[in-house]
Amino acid sequence: MKNSNLKWILMLLLVCGLFESCASDDDEVIDDNEATELSDATTKLIVDWNELWLELDRNATGMRPNATARSLAYIHLAAYETSVYEMASYTSNEGRLDGLNINENERADLIDLNVALNACYARVTDHFMYNIPDTMEALIGELENEKESELSVDMSNALIQDSEAWGNYVAQRVIAYSLTDTEAEQQQLEPQPLSYEPPVGEGFWTYSADQERALFPYWESVRTFVISSEETSTNPPPITYSEITDSPYYTQMYETYELNNTAREEDNEDLWIAEFWSDDVEGLMMSPPGHQFSIAGQLVKQFDLDYETTLALFLKLGFSLNDAAVSTWADKYEYMVMRPNVYIEEFIDSEFETNLYRFIYWPNPSFPGYPSGHSTFASAAAGIFINEFGDSVDFIDRTHEAETEFRGSPRQFGSFSEMAEESAFSRVPFGVHMRMDCTEGYRLGYEISDAVNGFNLSSN
């Protein structure tokens, strides 16, 4: 009897061990959803430049989120146009974008695409990423030189020169095109214009210190690529302002108050989510549009995309985020909805602090609340991802994996819509938005991405 029991115990341990081994193997598959090495050398070049851009974005000042989104659109437009004559299924945007002029005759009969792309990325990254520390700016030249040395082995000087000339030419033409958007060019010089004073009204947003002055209040006049703020749906107006305790407005403000405080007191998953998607703090986090491009870069690796698909994906994502910024800021400064902390401090708890406050010296981003920019960027990106990959995906966002100053541990998702919804509504437990701000931003972003997905890049 004892031998029989021992035999069963040994068998049970063996089976459990096998199951444990299988579970461990599954965990490894789930926990490592990126391709270890991209098979397309041109895609790797694109991803390497994107990863440098993300570092620059983290350390740039006065750009986020509007000028950041704009920079992405033009940088990836330039990369696409540099490559499009090598891409059988795609055509140039010269005939689609009024004012974009690129002369194909400037391109030599024979070029090396990677050398041309490398030169193009260096020029447009240097131009569109401004207000970065000198040490960071030097990284642009360092990457360009590193890639040039790597790519030009056994290549004739004539081929190198012709390739670089084409990349530089396209970069210059795209920069020239961007300069015709005088509204954006002027506003980037003074993102918080002293000339702007917000209108006064019941429940209206305003500022209490110079650091909180209106950020990009005129951005609605900036160029869009696919859909303008006039073309987006007529937004449902925000909930009517009210100080009555059983009103919908008060109820949503109280929800923000409770979720914000509970997240901090319990140090719960809501706080992890809020900090993971914050992307508010220059020098510590990348911008909200940058976070979406971090996700895009991870997806390119995970699905081992070819360079044509990657360039088209990055172009449409850049267009979607740019147009999202324009429409969102048009609505923000039309509706002028206040941030929760002002209301909560007056009517609910005078000691209230947002969960953003420990990272910066003032409690909120410096612009009105409705609709939420984070929420719009999240769905404007998700719609592009869904169109390319489908909604269902096993994906781990590792954007903040190395960070220790906030909760940046990777988060796992089973769909892009789940990821976008989490990002969109993360602003409520962070204490900086009411639910209605996030609901409208989440809706608006999908409307914009739908339009961008319909923007035909193909030759058919």
MIZAVEX-138914 format. One line per 8 residues: their letters; for each residue x, y negated, z of N, C-alpha, C. Coordinates in steps of 0.02 Angstrom, whole numbers, plus 50000, padded with zeros to 5 digits. Each point is the difference from the previous one (the first is absolute). Layout:
<rs>
a = X Y Z X Y Z X Y Z  ... .
</rs>
This chain:
<rs>
mknsnlkw = 50041 50060 50000 49959 49940 50000 50043 49937 50000  50052 50002 50042 50045 49942 50002 50034 49990 49933  50022 50054 49967 50033 49994 49935 49952 49972 49948  49936 50023 50004 49950 49976 49952 49989 49925 50008  49994 49978 50063 49991 49927 50013 50059 49961 49976  50061 50027 50012 50060 49965 49979 50001 49993 49924  49979 50055 49966 49999 49998 49927 49953 49945 49975  49941 49994 50030 49952 49948 49978 50026 49930 50015 .
ilmlllvc = 50032 49993 50057 50028 49934 50017 50052 49979 49950  50044 50048 49982 50052 49984 49950 49970 49982 49933  49948 50038 49980 49967 49985 49937 49967 49930 50002  49969 49984 50057 49967 49935 50007 50050 49944 49995  50058 50010 50034 50052 49949 49997 50025 49990 49929  50008 50057 49964 50023 49996 49931 49951 49962 49956  49935 50016 50008 49949 49965 49960 49998 49926 50017  50002 49985 50065 50000 49930 50021 50061 49963 49972 .
glfescas = 50056 50035 50000 50061 49970 49973 49993 49985 49927  49968 50047 49963 49990 49989 49929 49954 49941 49988  49945 49997 50039 49954 49944 49993 50035 49934 50016  50040 50002 50053 50036 49939 50021 50047 49978 49945  50033 50050 49968 50046 49984 49945 49962 49970 49942  49943 50030 49982 49960 49973 49945 49975 49930 50015  49977 49991 50063 49976 49934 50019 50056 49949 49996  50059 50021 50020 50057 49955 49997 50016 49981 49929 .
dddevidd = 49997 50051 49954 50012 49985 49930 49949 49952 49972  49935 50010 50019 49948 49955 49977 50011 49930 50025  50021 49994 50064 50013 49935 50028 50055 49964 49960  50050 50039 49980 50054 49969 49962 49976 49974 49934  49954 50038 49968 49973 49978 49936 49959 49936 50010  49958 50000 50052 49959 49941 50014 50043 49941 50019  50054 50014 50038 50040 49945 50027 50051 49973 49950  50006 50031 49942 50049 49976 49951 49968 50000 49932 .
neatelsd = 49958 49949 49987 49961 50000 49939 50032 49958 49944  50064 49985 50006 50035 49963 49949 50046 50046 49961  50007 49987 49934 50050 50037 49962 50069 49983 50027  50042 50050 50007 50067 49988 50028 50042 49958 49952  49989 50009 49935 50039 49962 49952 49958 49989 49938  49996 49938 49976 49962 49986 49940 50035 50029 49940  49962 50031 49956 50030 50032 49941 50012 49951 49944  49968 49942 50002 50007 49949 49947 50048 49946 50025 .
attklivd = 50056 49991 49965 50051 49952 50022 49974 49929 49997  49957 49984 49952 49972 49933 49995 49952 49986 50057  49961 50050 50018 49956 49993 50058 50040 49987 50063  50055 50034 50008 50043 49990 50059 50025 49928 50001  50019 49973 49943 50022 49930 49997 49945 49953 50022  49939 50013 49976 49943 49958 50020 49988 50004 50075  50002 50059 50027 49988 50010 50072 50055 49967 50041  50062 50005 49978 50055 49968 50037 49991 49925 50003 .
wnelwlel = 49979 49970 49945 49987 49927 50001 49940 49983 50043  49950 50043 49999 49941 49989 50043 50020 50002 50074  50044 50047 50018 50020 50005 50070 50042 49940 50022  50040 49973 49954 50036 49939 50018 49950 49943 50008  49952 49996 49955 49949 49947 50006 49965 50003 50067  49986 50059 50025 49965 50007 50064 50042 49972 50057  50066 50009 49996 50044 49971 50051 50001 49924 49996  50000 49974 49939 49998 49927 49991 49934 49973 50027 .
drnatgmr = 49946 50035 49985 49933 49979 50022 49997 49996 50076  50029 50048 50033 50000 50001 50073 50033 49936 50029  50049 49975 49965 50040 49944 50027 49986 49933 49968  49956 49998 49950 49982 49936 49968 49956 49959 50047  50004 49935 49997 49958 49956 50041 49955 49958 49955  49939 49987 50025 49955 49955 49965 49969 50027 49936  50006 50065 49987 49972 50028 49939 49936 50040 50012  49998 50035 50055 49945 50048 50009 49935 49968 50017 .
pnatarsl = 49944 50029 49978 49999 50055 49953 49991 49978 49927  49983 49937 49988 49980 49978 49933 50057 49999 49950  50054 49964 50017 50056 49996 49954 50034 50068 49993  49995 50041 50051 50026 50068 49997 49963 50040 49947  49934 49998 50002 49960 50036 49950 50015 49974 49930  50006 49935 49994 50016 49970 49934 50067 50025 49975  50050 50002 50043 50066 50022 49978 49998 50071 49973  49961 50043 50032 49995 50070 49978 49970 50005 49930 .
ayihlaay = 49950 49959 49986 49968 50002 49935 50049 49981 49945  50038 49947 50010 50047 49977 49948 50061 50046 49994  50025 50023 50056 50059 50044 49997 49984 50063 49961  49941 50029 50012 49984 50063 49966 49973 49988 49930  49974 49941 49987 49985 49982 49931 50064 49998 49959  50052 49970 50027 50065 49996 49965 50029 50069 49988  49998 50043 50050 50026 50067 49992 49962 50039 49947  49934 49994 50001 49958 50033 49950 50017 49976 49930 .
etsvyema = 50005 49934 49991 50013 49972 49934 50070 50017 49975  50047 50007 50044 50067 50022 49981 49999 50070 49970  49955 50041 50025 50000 50071 49983 49949 50020 49948  49950 49958 49987 49940 50022 49964 50015 50023 49929  50052 49973 49969 50014 50020 49931 50031 50070 49997  50016 50028 50057 50023 50069 50005 49943 50047 50020  49941 49972 50014 49944 50037 50029 49946 50010 49947  49996 50061 49973 49956 50014 49943 49927 49987 50014 .
sytsnegr = 49978 50009 50062 49928 49996 50016 49979 49931 50024  50045 49952 50002 49984 49935 50028 50020 49944 49952  49970 49942 50009 50016 49942 49959 50014 49939 50044  50031 49950 49970 50017 49939 50036 49938 49961 50021  50007 49962 50053 49947 49956 50023 50001 49932 49967  50045 49991 49953 50005 49933 49968 49933 49978 49971  49964 50045 49969 49936 49982 49971 49943 49999 50050  50012 50025 50061 49947 50002 50051 50004 49942 50049 .
ldglnine = 50059 49976 50012 50010 49947 50049 50017 49935 49963  49954 49954 50002 50008 49936 49965 50060 49962 50027  50047 49985 49955 50059 49962 50021 50063 50042 50008  49992 50066 50000 50058 50044 50005 50028 50011 49930  50062 49978 49989 50031 50005 49934 50065 50038 50004  50001 50058 49969 50061 50042 49998 50012 50020 49927  50057 49983 49974 50017 50013 49930 50038 50067 49997  49967 50050 49972 50031 50066 49995 50064 49999 49959 .
neradlid = 50006 49951 49955 50059 49995 49958 50063 49984 50039  49992 49978 50062 50058 49986 50043 50032 50065 50025  49966 50054 49990 50024 50064 50024 50043 50034 49947  50059 50019 50018 50045 50035 49954 49970 50067 49980  50022 50025 49943 49973 50064 49976 50013 50057 50049  50056 49996 50034 50017 50053 50048 50015 49968 50068  49963 50019 50050 50015 49978 50069 49996 50060 50046  50030 49994 50058 49992 50049 50053 49948 49971 50048 .
lnvalnac = 49943 50035 50007 49945 49973 50039 50020 49988 50073  50037 50045 50030 50017 49992 50070 50044 49939 50012  50047 49988 49956 50043 49941 50006 49958 49937 49992  49954 50001 49952 49956 49942 49989 49956 49987 50061  49970 50053 50026 49956 49994 50058 50039 49974 50061  50059 50025 50009 50041 49979 50057 50012 49925 49997  50018 49974 49941 50012 49928 49993 49936 49961 50011  49944 50025 49974 49936 49966 50008 49980 49996 50073 .
yarvtdhf = 50003 50056 50035 49981 49999 50071 50042 49951 50040  50065 49997 49985 50043 49954 50037 49978 49928 49991  49985 49981 49937 49981 49931 49985 49933 49982 50033  49949 50042 49991 49934 49981 50026 49996 50007 50075  50035 50048 50029 50001 50005 50073 50032 49939 50030  50055 49978 49972 50035 49940 50024 49956 49938 49994  49960 49997 49946 49959 49940 49990 49938 50000 50045  49965 50055 50003 49935 50000 50034 50004 50011 50075 .
mynipdtm = 50056 50026 50024 50008 50009 50072 50043 49943 50027  49968 49952 50030 50035 49941 50025 49995 49998 50076  50035 49952 50030 50001 49994 50074 50022 50064 50034  50052 50030 49973 50029 50059 50032 50071 49983 50023  50024 50031 50053 50068 49985 50025 50053 50014 49946  50054 49963 50003 50054 50009 49950 50025 50071 49999  50004 50031 50059 50025 50069 50002 49953 50047 49963  49935 49987 50003 49952 50041 49965 50002 49985 49925 .
ealigele = 50007 49937 49982 50002 49982 49929 50060 50032 49966  50055 50007 50036 50060 50032 49972 49987 50072 49980  49951 50032 50032 49984 50070 49985 49975 50009 49929  49971 49947 49972 49975 50005 49931 50058 50010 49952  50051 49958 50006 50059 50008 49957 50037 50066 50013  50001 50020 50063 50034 50062 50017 49966 50060 49967  49933 50002 50003 49965 50056 49969 50008 49997 49924  49995 49941 49971 50009 49994 49928 50068 50026 49979 .
nekesels = 50053 49981 50035 50067 50022 49982 50009 50075 50010  49972 50024 50055 50005 50072 50014 49967 50041 49944  49940 49979 49982 49963 50036 49947 50035 49992 49933  50025 49942 49985 50034 49989 49936 50061 50045 49993  50039 50006 50053 50058 50044 49999 49980 50073 49990  49947 50018 50034 49976 50070 49996 49971 50016 49931  49964 49952 49970 49964 50013 49939 50043 49993 49937  50053 49961 50003 50038 49983 49940 50061 50044 49988 .
vdmsnali = 50005 50054 50037 50057 50045 49990 49999 50027 49928  50057 49996 49967 50007 50024 49931 49954 49964 49950  49979 49940 50017 49956 49962 49956 50041 49944 49968  49989 49986 49936 50038 49948 49966 49981 49931 50027  50047 49954 49996 49987 49931 50023 49943 49969 49961  49995 50015 49936 49947 49972 49959 49932 50023 50025  49994 50064 50016 49936 50026 50024 49982 49971 50068  50049 49993 50044 49988 49970 50065 49976 49928 49992 .
qdseawgn = 50035 49962 49958 49982 49930 49991 49931 49992 49968  49985 50041 49949 49934 49996 49968 49944 50018 50048  50013 50050 50042 49949 50022 50048 49988 49947 50053  50053 49974 50028 49993 49947 50050 49968 49937 49971  50017 49985 49938 49972 49941 49968 49924 50006 49994  49976 50061 49983 49928 50010 49995 49966 49994 50068  50028 50032 50050 49971 49995 50067 49999 49928 50025  50054 49964 49989 50003 49930 50021 49951 49957 49962 .
yvaqrvia = 49993 50014 49935 49954 49961 49958 49928 50008 50025  49979 50062 50010 49931 50012 50023 49989 49968 50068  50048 50007 50044 49994 49968 50066 49990 49924 49993  50039 49970 49957 49994 49927 49990 49933 49981 49972  49973 50041 49953 49935 49984 49971 49944 50007 50052  50004 50050 50043 49949 50008 50052 50006 49945 50051  50061 49981 50018 50009 49943 50046 49971 49936 49969  50013 49990 49935 49972 49941 49967 49924 50001 50001 .
ysltdtea = 49972 50058 49990 49927 50008 50003 49974 49983 50070  50034 50022 50051 49979 49986 50069 50002 49926 50015  50048 49965 49971 50008 49928 50014 49943 49958 49971  49964 50028 49952 49943 49964 49973 49941 50000 50048  50003 50042 50051 49949 50000 50054 50023 49947 50051  49988 49938 49983 50026 49945 50040 49970 49999 50070  49938 50022 50006 49968 50000 50066 50039 50044 50049  50017 50060 49978 50037 50045 50044 50070 49973 50014 .
eqqqlepq = 50032 49975 49949 50068 49974 50008 50002 49943 50051  49951 49956 49998 49998 49944 50047 49982 50023 50070  49953 50045 50005 49978 50022 50066 50053 50041 50037  50040 50036 49963 50053 50038 50032 50051 49955 50034  50007 49940 49975 50048 49952 50031 49975 49975 50067  49934 49998 50009 49970 49976 50062 49941 50044 50018  50013 50059 50027 49945 50047 50013 49951 49976 50053  50022 49957 50045 49955 49972 50051 49999 49924 49991 .
plsyeppv = 49964 49976 49950 50003 49928 49983 49972 49956 50055  50038 49949 50018 49978 49954 50051 49939 49959 49978  49990 49997 49934 49944 49961 49973 49933 50034 50012  50001 50066 50014 49937 50036 50008 49975 49997 50071  49940 49977 50009 49965 50002 50064 49935 50039 49991  49989 50051 50039 49940 50041 49990 49936 49961 50015  49947 50014 49963 49936 49967 50015 49974 50020 50069  49961 49957 50028 49973 50012 50068 49929 50026 49994 .
gegfwtys = 49986 50052 50036 49932 50027 50000 49992 50051 50056  49939 50017 50017 49987 50047 50054 50028 50068 49982  50044 50027 50042 50030 50065 49988 50056 50000 49949  50022 49941 49977 50051 49996 49948 50069 50013 50029  50043 50029 49958 50070 50010 50018 50036 49933 50003  50047 49994 50046 50045 49943 50002 50065 50023 50033  50047 49955 50007 50065 50017 50029 50010 49960 50064  50043 50026 50044 50013 49966 50063 50072 49976 50007 .
adqeralf = 50043 50021 49953 50070 49980 50001 50026 50003 49928  50056 49965 49988 50026 49997 49932 50016 50069 49972  50021 50047 50043 50015 50067 49975 49938 50034 49971  49941 49978 50021 49938 50030 49978 49966 49962 49944  50033 49949 49974 49969 49962 49945 49982 50046 49942  49952 49979 49961 49973 50041 49946 50055 50024 49952  50003 50066 49989 50049 50030 49956 49968 50012 49931  50031 49972 49948 49977 50006 49931 49925 49983 49992 .
pywesvrt = 49979 49941 50023 49928 49984 49997 49974 49989 49929  50044 49989 49951 49978 49988 49932 50014 50059 49953  50012 50058 50027 50023 50057 49960 49947 50024 49950  49938 49980 50009 49947 50021 49952 50015 49976 49929  50043 49949 49993 50014 49972 49933 50060 50034 49966  50030 50049 50033 50058 50036 49973 49977 50048 49945  50044 50013 49952 49984 50045 49944 49984 50071 50023  49949 50028 49969 49986 50071 50008 50015 50035 49934 .
fvisseet = 50008 50065 50002 50019 50038 49941 49941 50037 49969  49952 50021 50041 49945 50040 49974 49932 49971 50019  49991 49983 50064 49935 49977 50023 50009 49941 50047  49963 49947 49987 50005 49939 50039 49950 50000 50057  50008 49953 50045 49953 49995 50057 49930 49982 49976  49995 49964 49943 49934 49984 49972 49966 50062 49972  50039 50050 49980 49973 50060 49969 49982 50055 50049  50026 49996 50061 49981 50050 50049 49928 49988 50022 .
stnpppit = 49970 50052 50028 49929 49996 50019 49988 49943 50049  49940 49973 49998 49980 49950 50050 50000 50035 50067  50043 49977 50044 50008 50034 50064 49939 49990 50044  49979 50050 50037 49949 49987 50051 50029 49951 50050  49964 49949 50019 50027 49952 50047 50014 50033 50067  50047 49973 50038 50014 50029 50066 49940 49993 50046  50000 50040 50052 49947 49996 50051 49996 49929 50027  49941 49977 50010 49990 49931 50025 50031 49992 50069 .
yseitdsp = 50037 49947 50009 50031 49985 50064 49947 49993 50055  50014 50029 50058 49954 49995 50056 50037 50011 50065  49978 49965 50052 50027 50009 50067 49953 50039 50045  49945 50024 49972 49950 50038 50038 50027 50071 50010  49996 50025 50060 50034 50062 50017 49973 50062 49965  49938 49999 49977 49974 50059 49965 49998 49990 49925  50034 49949 49975 50003 49987 49928 50050 50046 49967  49992 50014 49935 50049 50041 49964 50071 49971 50002 .
yytqmyet = 50005 49933 49998 50065 49968 50002 50036 50013 50066  49964 49989 50055 50029 50011 50066 50018 50074 50008  49957 50044 49976 50011 50072 50006 50065 50021 49966  50013 49973 49941 50062 50017 49965 50061 49970 50035  49992 49940 50026 50056 49971 50037 50015 50040 50063  49948 50024 50033 50010 50039 50060 50032 50068 49984  49982 50028 49943 50033 50062 49979 50075 49990 49992  50020 49945 49968 50071 49986 49992 50034 49994 50068 .
yelnntar = 49967 49965 50046 50026 49991 50067 50011 50067 50035  49950 50043 49997 50005 50065 50034 50052 50045 49968  50000 50005 49934 50048 50045 49966 50071 49976 50010  50010 49935 49996 50067 49971 50011 50026 50017 50070  49960 49987 50050 50022 50011 50069 50008 50073 50017  49953 50042 49976 50004 50071 50014 50062 50030 49967  50014 49979 49939 50060 50025 49965 50063 49986 50040  50005 49939 50026 50059 49981 50038 50003 50035 50068 .
eednedlw = 49944 50002 50035 49999 50029 50067 50013 50076 49999  49972 50033 49949 50007 50073 49996 50059 50021 49958  50030 49953 49965 50055 50016 49954 49979 50057 49955  49941 49994 49969 49969 50055 49965 50015 49999 49925  49967 50044 49963 50013 50004 49928 49980 49936 49964  49949 49966 50025 49981 49936 49969 50058 49950 50000  50039 50001 50054 50057 49954 50003 50054 50022 49950  50011 50065 49996 50047 50026 49950 49978 49979 49930 .
iaefwsdd = 49937 50009 49984 49973 49982 49934 50008 49925 49989  49983 49960 50049 50003 49927 49993 50071 49976 49987  50047 50027 50036 50070 49979 49991 50029 50030 49936  49981 50061 49983 50026 50032 49940 49982 49960 49938  49939 49973 49997 49977 49964 49941 50007 49924 50007  50030 49977 50054 50002 49927 50011 50036 49963 49945  50064 50013 49990 50039 49968 49946 49995 49924 50002  49995 49972 50061 49993 49928 50009 50067 49965 50014 .
veglmmsp = 50049 50036 50024 50057 49967 50033 50062 49999 49955  50018 49941 49977 50060 49993 49959 50062 50021 50040  50045 50034 49966 50061 50024 50032 49993 50066 50035  49938 50023 50009 49987 50063 50034 49963 50049 49956  49949 49975 49966 49957 50042 49957 49999 49972 49929  49989 50042 49952 49987 49974 49933 49930 49972 49997  49984 49965 49945 49935 49969 49993 49946 50051 49984  49935 49982 50005 49947 50047 49981 50006 50023 49927 .
pghqfsia = 50012 49956 49950 50010 50025 49932 50063 50044 49996  50052 49983 50037 50060 50041 50001 49987 50069 50027  49958 50005 50051 49983 50066 50027 49968 50044 49947  49957 49970 49959 49968 50039 49947 50051 50022 49948  50051 49960 49986 50052 50022 49954 50047 50051 50032  50007 49998 50065 50036 50053 50034 49963 50067 49991  49934 49998 50008 49960 50060 49988 50007 50023 49928  49998 49953 49953 50006 50018 49930 50066 50035 49986 .
gqlvkqfd = 50054 49973 50028 50065 50032 49991 50003 50070 50028  49968 50010 50057 49998 50067 50029 49960 50048 49956  49946 49975 49970 49959 50042 49957 50038 50019 49936  50038 49953 49974 50040 50015 49940 50047 50058 50015  50031 49999 50059 50045 50055 50019 49961 50065 50011  49944 49995 50035 49962 50060 50016 49976 50036 49937  49978 49961 49950 49973 50030 49939 50052 50003 49944  50061 49978 50015 50056 50002 49952 49978 49972 49932 .
ldyettla = 49976 49938 50000 49973 49969 49940 50054 49984 49949  49982 50002 49936 50046 49976 49948 49999 49924 50000  50048 49971 49966 50009 49927 50005 49943 49962 49968  49970 50026 49946 49945 49965 49968 49940 49994 50047  49983 50055 50032 49944 49999 50048 50016 49954 50059  50062 50001 50023 50020 49958 50057 49995 49926 49982  50024 49981 49942 49997 49930 49979 49928 49976 49993  49957 50041 49971 49930 49982 49992 49965 49995 50068 .
lflklgfs = 50016 50047 50045 49972 49999 50067 50021 49937 50037  50064 49984 49999 50025 49941 50036 49972 49936 49970  49992 49998 49934 49973 49940 49968 49928 49989 50022  49959 50052 49997 49930 49992 50019 49993 49986 50075  50042 50030 50040 49998 49986 50072 50018 49927 50013  50051 49974 49966 50019 49930 50007 49944 49953 49979  49968 50015 49943 49944 49959 49977 49943 50001 50051  49985 50060 50026 49944 50006 50047 50012 49961 50064 .
lndaavst = 50060 50004 50027 50016 49964 50062 50002 49925 49988  50027 49978 49943 50001 49929 49984 49929 49972 49996  49958 50034 49962 49932 49975 49991 49959 50005 50064  50017 50050 50042 49967 50005 50065 50016 49940 50044  50063 49978 49999 50019 49942 50041 49962 49938 49978  49992 49990 49935 49966 49940 49975 49927 50001 50020  49965 50055 49988 49929 50003 50017 49988 49996 50076  50042 50033 50038 49992 50000 50072 50009 49930 50028 .
wadkyeym = 50052 49966 49977 50013 49933 50027 49948 49949 49976  49971 50010 49941 49945 49957 49979 49942 50006 50048  49984 50062 50020 49944 50011 50046 50017 49976 50071  50061 50011 50022 50019 49978 50067 49987 49926 50009  50022 49961 49952 49995 49927 50008 49933 49973 49977  49957 50044 49973 49930 49980 49988 49959 50009 50063  50007 50058 50033 49958 50015 50057 50028 49976 50066  50065 49992 50006 50032 49969 50059 49981 50034 50067 .
vmrpnvyi = 49997 50066 49999 49979 50036 50061 50058 50001 50051  49984 49984 50062 50050 49996 50053 50028 50068 50017  50058 50000 50031 50030 50062 50026 49969 50017 50068  49999 50064 50017 49966 50021 50061 50025 49968 50064  50067 49989 50005 50025 49978 50066 49970 49933 50021  49985 49956 49953 49972 49934 50017 49931 50010 50032  49959 50040 49968 49933 50013 50026 50003 50038 50066  50041 50052 50002 50003 50043 50060 50025 49960 50060 .
eefidsef = 50050 49958 49990 50026 49961 50056 49948 49952 50028  49955 49975 49956 49950 49952 50023 49939 50033 50030  49979 50056 49972 49935 50028 50018 50003 50068 50035  50058 50033 49999 50003 50067 50029 50054 50006 50054  50062 49981 49984 50055 50009 50047 50054 49949 49985  50008 49953 50044 50048 49946 49989 50073 50024 50001  50012 50061 50025 50068 50027 50003 50015 50048 49942  49958 50001 49951 50007 50048 49945 50065 49988 49961 .
etnlyrfi = 50034 50056 49982 50058 49997 49956 49993 50054 49947  50012 49983 49938 50000 50050 49947 50060 50046 50008  49996 50059 49970 50056 50046 50002 50056 49979 49952  49987 49950 49960 50053 49971 49958 50045 49954 50041  49973 49973 50055 50033 49946 50036 50069 50018 50026  50011 50063 50016 50065 50019 50028 50055 49998 49947  49981 49997 49936 50049 49999 49946 50016 49929 49976  49953 49953 50007 50010 49932 49975 49976 49951 50053 .
ywpnpsfp = 50016 49936 49991 49986 49950 50051 49931 49969 49995  49960 50024 49952 49931 49976 49997 49956 50060 49985  49936 49996 50015 49960 50062 50003 49975 50028 49934  50005 49961 49944 49968 50021 49938 50042 49984 49939  49987 50033 49944 50024 49974 49935 49969 49931 49988  50034 49960 49960 49982 49928 49995 49952 49985 49943  49942 50031 50002 49948 49986 49950 49935 50030 50025  49944 49979 49970 49935 50025 50023 49993 50076 49994 .
gypsghst = 49948 50027 50033 49995 50072 50008 49963 50037 49946  49951 49969 49968 49955 50038 49955 50013 49984 49927  50015 50051 49960 50010 50071 50016 50071 50014 50022  50012 50058 50029 50067 50019 50023 50045 50014 49940  50058 49967 49998 50048 50013 49947 50028 50070 50003  50017 50024 50060 50025 50068 50007 49950 50050 49971  49936 49990 50015 49949 50046 49977 49995 49999 49924  50004 49941 49971 49996 49994 49927 50060 50032 49967 .
fasaaagi = 50060 49987 50027 50060 50031 49971 49997 50077 50005  49973 50025 50055 49997 50073 50010 49958 50034 49946  49940 49974 49987 49957 50032 49950 50021 49981 49929  50029 49941 49991 50025 49981 49933 50056 50048 49979  50039 50024 50048 50052 50049 49985 49970 50070 49995  49956 50018 50047 49971 50067 50000 49964 50016 49935  49965 49950 49973 49965 50011 49937 50047 50018 49944  50059 49969 49999 50051 50016 49950 50027 50071 50011 .
finefgds = 50013 50017 50062 50026 50067 50016 49948 50054 49982  49938 49988 50016 49947 50049 49986 49994 50011 49925  50004 49946 49962 49995 50006 49927 50057 50041 49971  50059 49996 50031 50058 50036 49975 50004 50072 50025  49985 50011 50064 50012 50065 50030 49937 50037 50021  49942 49968 49996 49940 50027 50032 50000 49980 50073  49942 50008 50033 49996 49976 50069 50032 50048 50049  49988 50065 49992 50026 50049 50048 50075 50008 49991 .
vdfidrth = 50036 49990 50055 50073 50007 49997 50026 50013 50070  50048 50044 50006 50035 50008 50063 50059 49953 50000  49995 49949 50041 50051 49947 49997 50018 49976 50070  50064 49991 50012 50024 49972 50062 50033 49933 49985  49975 49947 50030 50029 49934 49990 50058 49991 50049  50060 49996 49973 50060 49994 50040 50029 49929 49999  49960 49951 49983 50025 49932 49990 50041 49975 50058  49977 50012 50062 50033 49972 50059 50036 50054 50041 .
eaetefrg = 50019 50054 49968 50026 50058 50035 50059 49984 50045  50043 49953 49980 50060 49986 50038 49990 49946 50053  49941 49971 50004 49989 49944 50045 49987 50024 50072  50026 49963 50047 49990 50016 50071 49969 49943 50039  49995 49941 49970 49974 49941 50035 49924 49997 49999  49969 50043 49961 49928 50007 50000 49983 50072 49980  49937 50017 50001 49980 50069 49987 49999 50012 49925  50057 50025 49976 50008 50011 49928 50004 50073 49981 .
sprqfgsf = 49984 50045 50046 50003 50071 49984 49957 50016 49939  50024 50044 49956 49963 50016 49938 49928 50022 50015  49956 49982 49954 49929 50020 50006 49981 50042 49939  49960 50051 50013 49982 50048 49948 49928 49990 49978  49988 50008 49935 49933 49988 49971 49983 50055 49950  49935 50012 49994 49975 50049 49952 49970 49969 49939  49993 49933 50000 49974 49966 49941 50023 49927 50002  50000 49969 49942 50018 49929 49997 49945 49957 50029 .
semaeesa = 49937 50020 49991 49946 49961 50028 50003 50000 50076  50018 50057 50029 50009 50004 50073 50055 49953 50022  50056 50000 49964 50056 49957 50017 49981 49926 49994  49965 49982 49946 49980 49931 49990 49952 49977 50054  49953 50043 50019 49951 49981 50051 50035 49991 50067  50048 50043 50016 50036 49992 50063 50037 49934 50000  50035 49985 49945 50037 49936 49996 49953 49941 50005  49944 50004 49963 49953 49944 49998 49973 49982 50068 .
fsrvpfgv = 49981 50049 50039 49967 49987 50064 50049 50001 50059  50064 50008 49986 50051 49996 50053 50004 49930 50030  49974 49951 49964 50005 49931 50023 49953 49984 50058  49950 50043 50010 49953 49989 50056 50033 50015 50067  50029 50060 50011 50034 50012 50064 50064 49960 50008  50025 49970 49946 50057 49955 50006 49978 49932 50027  49934 49988 49998 49972 49940 50031 49997 49939 49955  50015 50008 49935 50006 49941 49957 49942 49993 49950 .
hmrmdcte = 49954 50049 49999 49943 49997 49953 49938 50028 50032  49942 49976 49977 49936 50031 50013 49990 50055 49948  49954 50045 50014 49986 50055 49954 49976 49975 49932  49960 49947 49999 49974 49976 49936 50056 49977 49954  50054 49973 50028 50057 49979 49959 50030 50059 49963  50006 50055 50036 50031 50060 49972 49954 50034 49950  49935 50001 50016 49951 50032 49955 50001 49966 49932  49999 49933 50000 49998 49964 49936 50067 50006 49963 .
gyrlgyei = 50056 49997 50036 50065 50009 49967 50006 50069 49969  49977 50051 50036 50002 50068 49975 49959 50008 49936  49942 49968 49998 49958 50001 49939 50034 49963 49943  50024 49940 50014 50029 49958 49948 50061 50032 49968  50042 50032 50038 50060 50031 49973 49984 50053 49949  49949 50041 50014 49981 50051 49952 49971 49969 49936  49964 49946 50006 49975 49966 49940 50058 49977 49956  50051 49974 50031 50058 49975 49963 50038 50059 49968 .
sdavngfn = 50012 50053 50038 50036 50057 49972 49961 50033 49944  49933 50000 50003 49960 50027 49946 50013 49960 49935  50003 49935 50007 50014 49958 49941 50069 50013 49972  50049 50006 50044 50069 50011 49978 50007 50069 49969  49966 50050 50026 50002 50067 49970 49972 50000 49930  49955 49953 49986 49973 49994 49933 50042 49960 49952  50057 49974 50024 50045 49961 49958 50042 50049 49959  49988 50003 49936 50028 50052 49957 50071 49984 49978 .
lssn = 50047 50041 50023 50070 49991 49981 50021 50045 49942  49955 50043 49979 50019 50051 49950 49997 49972 49930  50029 50038 49954 50001 49981 49930 49937 50023 49963  49955 50035 50036 49939 50026 49968 49944 49948 50000 .
</rs>
